[in-house]
Amino acid sequence: STDGNISISQCETMDGLKLQLPTTDYASFLQNTPSPLSAWCTDALVSEFQYLQQNAAEPISKFLDYIT
């Protein structure tokens, strides 16, 4: 939701983020999420990035290789 995104953008800590996520469209991601949330977020980001990198075509695949 738009209101949730404004709240998330104002979070300065992971604890603040944890408090705001249940009020957003991302609440379902928290249901089975292990603690700490920051480690889970990092793992999820890496997994998504690797998926993009493996499935990208030139020239974006070269760029993704470069930034890793």
TAZI-V221964 format. One line per field, one symbol per residue. phi: phi as a letter, one per 20 degrees, with the letter a starting at -180 (. if undefined). Layout:
BEGIN
phi = ???
END
This chain:
BEGIN
phi = .ffffffffefdcffffgfegfedfegffegdefeffffffffffffffffgffdedfeffffffffe
END
